[in-house]
Amino acid sequence: MTDRRRGYHDIGGDPRHRNPVSTESGVPPAWGSLTDALRNALGDSYRLHEQRRKIEELGEEVYDSVTYYEIRVIALLAMAEERGFLSRAEVEARMNQIKNRRAASGA
């Protein structure tokens, strides 16, 4: 039975997560620093509690299937959409442009 008072992302002491917590630090992806830069560039438009709320809204399946930085990118996009800064369609169109450019260059 799941404790309904805690979110799925709050795994501390949860018996479903009995494996030891790794203290090893992995190397962040090359684009990881860009997510931090974007968050910083948002300045006063960025609120940590909003990002946390968006992370909590992801759902357990998404939360458990993506990395630390991917979670933050998803949350930042959801915040930007919610505030009307951009749309998911705009982001997907730009991502497709970048993919096509890279494919054409052989990268």
C-alpha positions in Angstrom: 0.0 0.0 0.0 1.4 3.4 -1.0 1.5 6.2 1.5 -0.8 8.8 0.0 0.8 11.6 2.1 4.0 11.5 0.2 4.7 12.0 -3.5 6.2 9.2 -5.7 9.4 11.3 -6.0 9.8 11.4 -2.2 11.7 8.1 -2.0 13.5 8.6 1.3 12.6 5.7 3.7 10.1 4.3 1.1 10.3 0.5 1.5 10.0 0.1 -2.3 13.4 1.8 -2.7 15.5 -0.3 -0.3 18.7 -0.4 -2.5 21.5 1.7 -1.2 21.7 5.2 -2.6 24.8 5.7 -4.8 27.2 8.4 -3.7 28.9 8.4 -7.1 28.6 11.4 -9.2 28.1 10.9 -12.9 29.3 13.2 -15.5 26.5 15.5 -16.6 25.5 15.4 -20.3 27.2 18.1 -22.4 23.8 19.9 -22.7 23.2 19.8 -18.9 24.9 23.2 -18.3 22.6 24.7 -20.9 19.6 23.8 -18.8 21.1 25.5 -15.9 21.9 28.5 -18.1 18.4 28.7 -19.4 17.0 28.6 -15.9 19.4 31.4 -14.9 18.5 33.4 -18.0 14.8 33.3 -17.0 15.8 35.5 -14.0 12.7 36.7 -12.1 10.5 34.7 -14.4 11.8 31.5 -12.9 10.5 30.2 -9.6 11.9 27.0 -8.0 8.6 26.1 -6.4 7.0 26.1 -9.9 9.6 23.8 -11.2 9.1 21.5 -8.2 5.4 21.5 -8.9 5.9 20.6 -12.5 8.3 17.8 -11.6 5.7 16.5 -9.1 3.1 16.6 -11.9 5.2 14.4 -14.2 3.9 11.1 -12.8 5.8 8.2 -11.5 6.3 6.5 -14.9 8.0 9.6 -16.5 9.9 10.5 -13.3 11.4 7.0 -13.1 12.3 6.8 -16.8 14.3 10.0 -17.3 17.5 11.5 -16.0 18.0 14.4 -13.6 18.6 17.0 -16.4 15.8 15.6 -18.6 13.4 16.0 -15.6 14.4 19.6 -15.4 14.1 20.3 -19.1 10.6 18.8 -19.1 9.6 20.9 -16.1 11.1 24.1 -17.6 9.2 23.4 -20.9 5.9 22.9 -18.9 6.5 26.1 -17.0 7.2 28.0 -20.2 4.1 26.6 -21.8 1.9 27.4 -18.8 3.1 31.0 -18.8 2.7 31.4 -22.5 6.4 32.0 -23.3 6.3 29.3 -26.0 4.4 26.2 -27.1 5.4 22.6 -27.3 4.8 22.8 -31.0 7.4 25.6 -31.3 9.9 23.6 -29.4 9.3 20.4 -31.4 9.6 22.3 -34.7 12.9 23.8 -33.6 14.1 20.4 -32.5 13.2 18.9 -35.9 15.1 21.7 -37.6 18.2 20.9 -35.5 17.9 17.2 -36.1 17.5 17.7 -39.9 20.5 20.1 -40.0 22.6 17.6 -38.1 21.5 14.7 -40.3 22.3 16.7 -43.4 25.8 17.5 -42.1 26.5 13.9 -41.1 26.9 14.8 -37.4 
